[in-house]
Amino acid sequence: MNAIKMKRILINICKYVLLIFAAFVALVPIVSCIFTAFKTEEEYASTNVITLPKNFLNFDNFIIAWNKANMGKAFLNSFIILICVLAGSIMISAMLAYVLNRFKFPGNKLIRNLFTIATLIPGIASQVTVYQIMTALHLVNSMPGYIILMMGTDVITIYIFLQFFENLSSTLDESAILDGCTYFGVFFKILLPLLKPAIVTSAILKGVSTYNEYYMANLYLQDKTKYQVVATSLYVFSGPMGNQYNYICAGVIITIIPALIVFLLCQDQIYSGMAAGGRCHASDKKGSTGRDFWRSGQQDARPAQGPKWTLGTARGKPFSASTTFSRHPHFSFIICCFSRFLCRSRENTAEGKQTIFYYRSLSYEQRKNVLRCTAQHPLAGKAC
């Protein structure tokens, strides 16, 4: 027993030593930057980076950094770029993942494999070709051109949406299409609202990389007075005669403040989105959608959002089931189609054939429940 206790104690000691060391490595640059930001030029030249400044109320460095680096315009440009890039990148990634996941066509797997191979190629290795293309299209030193370049879909973002779509039941698409919805309507009205966790995760990854991007901004936005961004604005304090690190550190702290404010205000959404990742909650309960609902004979615990009809289960006990489209698509689909198609002798239509297909997959008792519910449907009186 003593040996086991000693082993656990040693493991805990090693664990905390590693955590303290990791925290030390992460905090030392930030602390050093804060100390340097409050030092004068003479004080910075005569002390090391860890030495405390004489006056923590010396905000002259922040004022000089804001005015000389024109950080107000840099923040405005960065904000415009960030909003456009996030909106375009997320929409392109989501629609591409929707096509790759929902539509099976020749070359589907090839496209996925090409995206996987693209992750093995360093981004810097393709910059010569990209720069030549941008120059030929006259998009160098242009804000729209830089936005289009940064809007390029990230492979990681595509796979985040692909993983999420894998967990979204295809019955949602089928039921919407049978009710007359187009593919665009399925994506924008049904699936896109369910992608919030994946959108948050992708926005965090893409937003941080876009906000901190220096190499691309310095290469393609060459007019530093007109197209300044946050990452390149502090370059004004670097020169052949040396670097003014006290002003650079003050500017770095200024650039951290907006990201810190956004994180503090939206930390609940960020944590929930990162934790949800690629999971889907629309069909996580067995029997809550489609034919599984009928096979299980269970009632969904979620609150109903649409009209209700009372059905009899196989045991003869009534229960209430919601016809909310996003919750029980085949339930709503079968009831409506029985009223609109079967009662009007439209068995030969595509909708009628699909209705019969799902109806035949039900058990005898479940079929009786469908017919009972159909009789109470508002369209049934007119259709029959």
Secondary structure, DSSP 8 states (H G I E B T S, - for coil): -HHHHHHHHHHHHHHHHHHHHHHHHHHHHHHHHHHHHT--HHHHHHS-TTS--S-TT--HHHHHHHHHTTHHHHHHHHHHHHHHHHHHHHHHHHHHHHHHHH---TTHHHHHHHHHHHTTS-GGGGHHHHHHHHHHTT-TT-HHHHHHHHTS--HHHHHHHHHHHHTS-THHHHHHHHTT--HHHIIIIIIGGGGHHHHHHHHHHHHHHHHT--HHHHHH---TTTS--HHHHGGGGEETTEE-HHHHHHHHHHHHHHHHHHHHHSHHHHHHHHHHTT---SS-STTSSHHHHHHHT----S---S-EEEEE-TTS-EEEEE--TTT-HHHHHHHHHHHHTGGGT-TTSHHHHHHHHHHHTS-HHHHHHHHHHHHTSTTHHHH-
